[in-house]
Amino acid sequence: MRTQHQGAAAVDFRLRPTRIALRQGRTVLVRLSAITASAPSGSSTADGSVRIAVQGGGEARVPWAIAFGGSDVDLIGGATLSARSFGHSDTKPALLALDLGRVLDTDGKPEIRPLRRLDVMLQRADGTHAGLLARLRDVLPGRITFGLTGRGPDGQLLPPGDYVLRVIAYPVEPGPPSRRRLHFTLR
């Protein structure tokens, strides 16, 4: 077992069994357990390799990495509407611009935080659910723009009035989603 970067916490390993005799064409299950020997301090990844020595010469290396959970990150860097009040238009829609995901600097290395899923929900101002306008999966960091034409999820013209867009960005890692609410009036 070789550790290249210790990471945010000391890690101890246990390998079972420690020695095996393997005949040609056969397989065997080997369990490698990693246990943090100290509380994580930061989110730097620990990595290294397991060296498998073959009797009579030769070896193989199996790389490993342990990522320590970082703090929750807001995955919506920006959410803006080009107009707070607009009418129905299929040719000149209002624009919803979203800056999604993050590229963080973790110990001098870029760490990409994509989205597992993005939902753009429409509500009436009284809180009544009007439907799902858009759902995207596996979203890499960047800017996405949607056109708002004044049509609902079913393609029908929405009645004039006040509305709320609920933007929900779900992280890939366990943790709470990031949320934004944007109000607009349809004339």
Helices and strands as residue ranges (DSSP letters): E 2-5, E 11-16, E 31-36, E 46-53, E 59-66, E 76-81, E 85-86, E 94-100, E 102-106, E 109-113, E 115-124, E 129-139, E 142-148, E 161-171, E 178-186
